[in-house]
C-alpha cells in the first residue's frame, strides 16, 4: 500500500515537472522553426523544417556577446551588492546590540511591501541627477540592498551558536575577522543559493533597465528581446524564441555549477 502511495506521488511530481518544462520545450522548439512553421505549428514540439537560421540571423542583427556581457555585468553588480549589504546588515542585527534595533529591523522588513512602481520615478530622478543614466551602475545602484536578503541571511545565521560568537569576541577577535573566517564559510551554501536567486532575478529584469538604458550598445538581453515582440519592431516569433533560448543558457550554467551548494542549502537543517 505504501509503495502504491509513493508511486502515486512520483507520478504527480513527474506530471508537475513536465507541465513546468513544457513552455521551455516549446520555446526551444520554435527557435528552430521557420516563421511560417512557427505560426502554423506553434505547439508542435518537433519542427517540420528544422533550421538554425534564426540564430545566425540574430548573430547578424545584434551583437550577442555585447548583450550577454551587459546583462551579466549588471546582474553581477546587483547580486554582489545585495549579498554584501545583506550579510553585513544581518550580522549587525544578529550579534550587535544597539538602541532601537527592533524598530530599525522592522523598517527594513517593511520595505518589502513597498511596490517598485511607487519608488521607480524617484529613483529615476536621482539616477538622472547624478548622471548615471544609460549605465549598468545606474541600473544597479537602487538595487544594491534588499530586505529579503537580510531576512534570509539572518535566518541562516540561526545555525551558528551564539556561544561560539561570544567566545570569539571574549578572546578579542574582531567582528570583521569573525564574519570573514567563521560566519561566511559556514553560510557558504546559503550565500550561493541566495546569490543565485538574486542573479537570475536581475538577469531577467526588464522594467527598470528600460527606463535607464536608452543606447542600444548598453541594452541587456530582455531589452533586445523587445525588438522582436513589440509593435514598433514587428513580431518575429522564431527570432524572439531564439533570443529567449539564449537568455536561459547563463542561468542554467550557473545552476549546474552551483547546484551542490543550492541543494545542500535547501536540505540543511542545522550546523554540522
VEXLO-791412 format. One record per residue (C-alpha): residue number from 1; z negated, y negated, x negated; residue in one letter. Coordinates in steps of 0.25 Angstrom, whole numbers. Each point is the difference from the previous one (the first is absolute). Layout:
<recs>
seq / pz / py / px / type
NUM / Z / Y / X / A
...
</recs>
This chain:
<recs>
seq / pz / py / px / type
1 / 0 / 0 / 0 / X
2 / -4 / -9 / -11 / X
3 / 13 / 3 / -7 / X
4 / 8 / -4 / 12 / X
5 / -7 / -13 / 1 / X
6 / 3 / -3 / -14 / X
7 / 14 / 3 / 1 / X
8 / 1 / -9 / 13 / X
9 / -6 / -11 / -8 / X
10 / 10 / 2 / -11 / X
11 / 12 / 0 / 9 / X
12 / -6 / -13 / 6 / X
13 / -1 / -7 / -13 / X
14 / 14 / 5 / -5 / X
15 / 6 / -6 / 13 / X
16 / -7 / -13 / -2 / X
17 / 5 / 0 / -15 / X
18 / 14 / 2 / 5 / X
19 / -1 / -11 / 10 / X
20 / -5 / -10 / -10 / X
21 / 11 / 5 / -10 / X
22 / 12 / -1 / 10 / X
23 / 2 / -15 / -1 / X
24 / 1 / 2 / -16 / X
25 / 9 / 11 / 1 / X
26 / 10 / -7 / 10 / X
27 / -1 / -13 / -9 / X
28 / 4 / 8 / -13 / X
29 / 11 / 8 / 8 / X
30 / 6 / -13 / 6 / X
31 / 0 / -6 / -14 / X
32 / 11 / 11 / -4 / X
33 / 9 / -3 / 13 / X
34 / 12 / -9 / 2 / X
35 / -2 / -12 / 9 / X
36 / 8 / 7 / 11 / X
37 / -8 / 13 / -1 / X
38 / -14 / -7 / 0 / X
39 / 3 / -6 / 14 / X
40 / 6 / 13 / 6 / X
41 / -9 / 10 / -6 / X
42 / -13 / -8 / -4 / X
43 / -9 / 11 / 4 / X
44 / 8 / 11 / -7 / X
45 / -8 / 4 / -13 / X
46 / 11 / 6 / -8 / X
47 / 12 / -11 / -2 / X
48 / 13 / 4 / 5 / X
49 / 7 / -7 / -11 / X
50 / -11 / -2 / -11 / X
51 / 3 / -11 / -10 / X
52 / -8 / -8 / -10 / X
53 / 9 / -13 / 2 / X
54 / -12 / -7 / 6 / X
55 / -8 / 1 / -13 / X
56 / 12 / -4 / -8 / X
57 / 3 / -12 / 9 / X
58 / -15 / -4 / -1 / X
59 / 1 / 0 / -15 / X
60 / 12 / -9 / 1 / X
61 / -5 / -10 / 11 / X
62 / -15 / -2 / -5 / X
63 / -7 / 1 / -13 / X
64 / -8 / 13 / 3 / X
65 / -8 / -1 / -13 / X
66 / -4 / -14 / 2 / X
67 / -4 / 2 / 14 / X
68 / -9 / 12 / -4 / X
69 / -6 / -7 / -12 / X
70 / -3 / -12 / 9 / X
71 / -7 / 9 / 11 / X
72 / -7 / 8 / -11 / X
73 / -5 / -13 / -7 / X
74 / -5 / -6 / 12 / X
75 / -7 / 12 / 6 / X
76 / -6 / 3 / -14 / X
77 / -6 / -14 / -1 / X
78 / -6 / 1 / 14 / X
79 / -6 / 14 / -2 / X
80 / -6 / -4 / -13 / X
81 / -6 / -13 / 6 / X
82 / -6 / 8 / 12 / X
83 / -6 / 11 / -9 / X
84 / -6 / -10 / -10 / X
85 / -6 / -9 / 10 / X
86 / -4 / 12 / 9 / X
87 / -8 / 7 / -11 / X
88 / -7 / -13 / -5 / X
89 / -4 / -4 / 14 / X
90 / -4 / 14 / 4 / X
91 / -8 / 1 / -13 / X
92 / -7 / -13 / 3 / X
93 / -3 / 3 / 15 / X
94 / -6 / 14 / -4 / X
95 / -8 / -3 / -12 / X
96 / -3 / -15 / -1 / X
97 / -11 / -7 / 9 / X
98 / 3 / -14 / 4 / X
99 / -4 / -9 / 11 / X
100 / 9 / 2 / 13 / X
101 / 7 / 12 / -6 / X
102 / 0 / 7 / 14 / X
103 / 7 / -13 / 6 / X
104 / 10 / -1 / -11 / X
105 / 4 / 14 / 2 / X
106 / 1 / -2 / 15 / X
107 / 9 / -12 / -3 / X
108 / 9 / 9 / -9 / X
109 / 1 / 11 / 10 / X
110 / 3 / -10 / 12 / X
111 / 13 / -4 / -8 / X
112 / 6 / 14 / 4 / X
113 / 0 / -5 / 15 / X
114 / 8 / -12 / -3 / X
115 / 15 / 2 / 3 / X
116 / 9 / -3 / -11 / X
117 / 8 / -9 / 9 / X
118 / -11 / -10 / 1 / X
119 / -1 / -2 / -15 / X
120 / 15 / 1 / -3 / X
121 / 3 / -14 / 1 / X
122 / -12 / -6 / -7 / X
123 / 3 / 10 / -11 / X
124 / 15 / -4 / -1 / X
125 / -4 / -15 / -1 / X
126 / -10 / 3 / -11 / X
127 / 11 / 8 / -8 / X
128 / 10 / -11 / 2 / X
129 / -10 / -11 / -5 / X
130 / -3 / 8 / -13 / X
131 / 15 / 2 / -2 / X
132 / 0 / 16 / 1 / X
133 / 11 / 1 / 11 / X
134 / 11 / 10 / -4 / X
135 / -9 / 8 / -10 / X
136 / -7 / 13 / 0 / X
137 / -13 / -7 / -3 / X
138 / 2 / -9 / 13 / X
139 / 1 / 13 / 8 / X
140 / -12 / 7 / -7 / X
141 / -10 / -12 / -1 / X
142 / -6 / 0 / 14 / X
143 / -1 / 16 / 0 / X
144 / -8 / 1 / -13 / X
145 / -13 / 3 / 8 / X
146 / -1 / 10 / 11 / X
147 / -13 / 3 / 8 / X
148 / 5 / 14 / 3 / X
149 / 0 / 3 / -15 / X
150 / -14 / -6 / -1 / X
151 / -5 / 9 / 11 / X
152 / 7 / 13 / -5 / X
153 / -6 / -2 / -15 / X
154 / -13 / -4 / 6 / X
155 / 0 / 14 / 7 / X
156 / 5 / 7 / -12 / X
157 / -12 / -6 / -8 / X
158 / -10 / 7 / 9 / X
159 / 4 / 13 / -8 / X
160 / -7 / -6 / -12 / X
161 / -15 / 1 / 0 / X
162 / -7 / -14 / -1 / X
163 / -10 / 6 / -9 / X
164 / 11 / 2 / -10 / X
165 / 4 / -14 / 0 / X
166 / -15 / -5 / 0 / X
167 / -3 / 8 / -12 / X
168 / 12 / -5 / -8 / X
169 / -4 / -14 / 4 / X
170 / -14 / 2 / -5 / X
171 / 6 / 5 / -14 / X
172 / 6 / -13 / -1 / X
173 / 15 / 4 / 3 / X
174 / 8 / -12 / 6 / X
175 / 6 / 1 / 13 / X
176 / 14 / -2 / -6 / X
177 / -2 / 13 / -8 / X
178 / -6 / 8 / 11 / X
179 / 12 / -4 / 9 / X
180 / 10 / 4 / -11 / X
181 / -6 / 12 / -6 / X
182 / -8 / 6 / 12 / X
183 / 5 / -5 / 14 / X
184 / 15 / 0 / -2 / X
185 / 1 / 14 / -7 / X
186 / -8 / 6 / 12 / X
187 / 8 / -8 / 10 / X
188 / 14 / 3 / -6 / X
189 / 5 / 9 / 11 / X
190 / -4 / -10 / 11 / X
191 / 6 / -12 / -8 / X
192 / 13 / 8 / -2 / X
193 / 0 / 3 / 15 / X
194 / -3 / -14 / 5 / X
195 / 10 / -5 / -10 / X
196 / 11 / 9 / 5 / X
197 / -2 / -5 / 14 / X
198 / 0 / -15 / -4 / X
199 / 12 / 3 / -8 / X
200 / 8 / 6 / 11 / X
201 / -4 / -11 / 10 / X
202 / 5 / -10 / -10 / X
203 / 12 / 7 / -3 / X
204 / 4 / 0 / 15 / X
205 / -4 / -14 / 3 / X
206 / 10 / -9 / 7 / X
207 / -5 / -11 / 8 / X
208 / -8 / -8 / -11 / X
209 / 11 / 2 / -11 / X
210 / 10 / -5 / 10 / X
211 / -7 / -14 / 0 / X
212 / -2 / -1 / -15 / X
213 / 13 / 6 / -6 / X
214 / 13 / -7 / 3 / X
215 / 8 / 2 / -12 / X
216 / 7 / 14 / 1 / X
217 / -3 / 2 / -15 / X
218 / -15 / 1 / 4 / X
219 / 2 / 9 / 12 / X
220 / -7 / 13 / 2 / X
221 / 5 / 12 / 6 / X
222 / -4 / -2 / 14 / X
223 / 6 / -14 / 0 / X
224 / 13 / 6 / -6 / X
225 / 0 / 10 / 12 / X
226 / 0 / -12 / 10 / X
227 / 15 / -3 / -5 / X
228 / 4 / 13 / 6 / X
229 / -7 / 0 / 13 / X
230 / 0 / -15 / 4 / X
231 / 9 / -7 / 10 / X
232 / 4 / -9 / -11 / X
233 / 4 / 10 / -11 / X
234 / 5 / 10 / 10 / X
235 / -5 / 14 / 3 / X
236 / 5 / 11 / -10 / X
237 / -9 / 12 / 4 / X
238 / 3 / 9 / -11 / X
239 / -2 / -10 / -11 / X
240 / -13 / -4 / 6 / X
241 / -4 / 15 / 0 / X
242 / 4 / 1 / -14 / X
243 / -8 / -12 / -5 / X
244 / -12 / 5 / 9 / X
245 / 1 / 13 / -8 / X
246 / 0 / -7 / -13 / X
247 / -13 / -7 / 5 / X
248 / -8 / 12 / 2 / X
249 / 3 / 6 / -14 / X
250 / -10 / -8 / -8 / X
251 / -12 / 2 / 10 / X
252 / 4 / 15 / 0 / X
253 / 0 / 1 / -15 / X
254 / -14 / -8 / -1 / X
255 / -6 / 10 / 10 / X
256 / 6 / 12 / -7 / X
257 / -6 / -5 / -13 / X
258 / -14 / -3 / 5 / X
259 / -1 / 10 / 11 / X
260 / -11 / 8 / -7 / X
261 / -9 / -13 / 0 / X
262 / 4 / -3 / 14 / X
263 / -4 / 13 / 5 / X
264 / -13 / 1 / -8 / X
265 / -4 / -13 / 6 / X
266 / 2 / 5 / 14 / X
267 / -7 / 13 / -2 / X
268 / -11 / -6 / -9 / X
269 / -13 / -1 / 8 / X
270 / -10 / -3 / -11 / X
271 / -3 / -2 / -15 / X
272 / 2 / 13 / -8 / X
</recs>
